[in-house]
């Protein structure tokens, strides 16, 4: 990286990660489909949250 003069000092990001899911611990996570929320799921979740607020 010759000629790079810009410093990377102070450019840090800290993120918090959730723990492993049971499927990940049991090493079967690759057999599960990813969760992709549908419009129906989003609508139902919003309705449930409105009832509780």
C-alpha positions in Angstrom: 0.0 0.0 0.0 2.6 2.5 -1.1 1.5 6.1 -1.1 -1.2 5.7 1.5 -1.0 8.6 3.7 -4.4 8.6 5.4 -4.4 7.2 9.0 -7.0 4.6 10.1 -6.5 5.7 13.7 -9.8 6.1 15.5 -11.9 4.3 12.9 -13.3 1.6 15.0 -16.8 0.1 15.1 -18.1 -2.0 18.0 -21.1 -4.2 17.5 -22.9 -6.4 19.8 -23.9 -9.8 18.5 -26.6 -12.1 19.7 -25.9 -15.5 21.0 -26.0 -18.6 18.9 -29.4 -20.1 18.0 -30.0 -23.7 19.1 -29.7 -24.8 15.5 -26.3 -23.2 15.2 -25.1 -24.9 18.4 -26.3 -28.2 17.1 -24.6 -27.5 13.8 -27.7 -27.8 11.7 -28.3 -24.1 10.9 -27.3 -24.7 7.3 -30.3 -26.9 6.8 -32.8 -24.1 7.8 -34.2 -21.5 5.5 -33.5 -17.9 6.4 -36.3 -15.9 7.9 -37.7 -13.5 5.3 -40.6 -11.4 6.6 -43.5 -11.2 4.2 -45.9 -8.2 4.0 -48.5 -10.3 5.8 -46.1 -11.0 8.7 -45.2 -7.3 9.0 -48.9 -6.3 9.0 -49.8 -8.9 11.7 -46.8 -7.9 13.8 -47.7 -4.2 13.6 -51.3 -5.0 14.6 -50.1 -7.1 17.6 -47.8 -4.3 18.7 -50.5 -1.6 18.4 -52.8 -3.7 20.7 -50.0 -3.8 23.4 -49.2 -0.1 23.3 
